[in-house]
């Protein structure tokens, strides 16, 4: 399942080691379409342009959300 997150939410998840980077995509729409059908929880965010190594770098990074964070979302 793909979960849309804000920049602030994604930064929080990164700070607390709740996400693992797993892939890169050229658009958020393509990443969302692909990961919406997958088991597990995924989110994506745009990388800083300064961190890209070439003009061909894919600007969006997909993250898998760890189990520790998933259990806190269910009541």
ZAKE-704871 format. One record per residue (C-alpha): x negated, y negated, z. Coordinates in pm, whole numbers, padded with zeros to 5 digits, always signed. Example, Ala and Ser with C-alpha at 12.3 -4.5 7.8 and 13.67 -1.06 7.14 Angstrom:
-01230+00450+00780-01367+00106+00714
//
This chain:
+00000+00000+00000-00130-00344-00089-00087-00618+00173-00114-00984+00079-00317-01182+00332-00414-01545+00364-00777-01657+00362-00757-01710+00738-00615-01362+00800-00878-01199+00580-01157-01392+00757-01020-01273+01093-01017-00910+00974-01375-00943+00847-01496-01100+01175-01349-00813+01376-01476-00541+01139-01122-00432+01055-01181-00414+00677-01425-00228+00454-01507-00367+00107-01440-00096-00152-01413-00249-00501-01406-00560-00718-01143-00675-00969-01109-00955-01220-00760-01061-01097-00557-01021-00780-00260-00904-00987-00453-00607-01129-00583-00512-00785-00235-00535-00634-00083-00326-00915-00343-00053-00869-00357-00039-00487+00021-00068-00435+00048+00297-00543-00235+00425-00322-00214+00574+00028-00361+00352+00299-00356-00024+00345-00550-00256+00117-00595-00630+00075-00807-00854-00146-00972-01192-00142-01164-01416-00376-01540-01424-00332-01732-01749-00310-01849-01850-00657-02198-01916-00519-02231-01549-00416-02165-01418-00766-02480-01303-00942-02371-01358-01303-02098-01507-01517-01961-01154-01561-01916-01090-01189-01565-00997-01082-01445-01264-00839-01198-01060-00629-01304-00806-00370-01065-00538-00243-01084-00424+00119-00944-00116+00289-00788-00199+00626-00917+00023+00908-00686+00245+01115-00747+00046+01434-00567-00249+01281-00283-00048+01125-00157+00095+01453-00114-00252+01606+00131-00351+01330+00387-00082+01407+00626-00144+01699
//
